[in-house]
Each structure stands twice: as C-alpha cells, then as structure tokens.
Amino acid sequence: SSGINAEYGGTGSVIAGLTESLGVKPIVLGKPSPLMYEMISSDHKINDKTKVLMVGDNPLTDIQFAVNVGIDSALVLSGITPSDGLQDMNVKPTYILESVVDLMGDIPS
C-alpha cells in the first residue's frame, strides 16, 4: 500500500499507452528516476548529497526518488498523504512534517 489518498491516473498510464502504440520503451526522466537527480546535480554543480533535501507529499514519487538517489527526504502531510496513511507506506522518509512551513525552522533530528 502507498499510504496516499489519490483517485487519479498518473503518468504511468500515459507512458503505458505510448509504449504500446509506438512500440518503443521511453526513458523516464522524472521522479523517481535517478536520471533526474543526475541532470539536476550536474547542471547545478551539486557534489555533496548531504546538502540536499527532497521535499514532497507523495511517497511513491518524491520519497522514492530520494531513496533511489541516496538523499534525505521530508514528507509533508499538507498534500496527498494523510497522517493516518503513514503506517501503510512501503518507503520511509527521513523526516515527516505537517507542512512546508515547518522548513522555516530547524529540521528535527
């Protein structure tokens, strides 16, 4: 289970349709693909992963992306992931925050 509250199709359904109709498997550059991090870190000269924090509300994309590339993550509960869905998540964030506003202070340790 993902622990998210979502009732909409994602890009996976679009990609599946295109793959089937075109007969070509696409290279996915978005989350949770590590290719996205490689492009961003190269373009912005990011060499120290300990200085990077992925913040997002979706454990399937945002938090999985952080796990895939080896960076810390903060799951915010102000989006699609409800607090009562945390126990159902297969992937665990480094931090759990009520909102991105919580980033204005210190990250809890």
Secondary structure, 3 states (H helix, E strand, C coil): CCCCCCCCCCHHHHHHHHHHHHCCCCCCCCCCCHHHHHHHHHHCCCCCHHHCEEEECCHHHHHHHHHHHCCEEEEECCCCCCHHHHHHCCCCCCEEECCHHHHHCCCCC
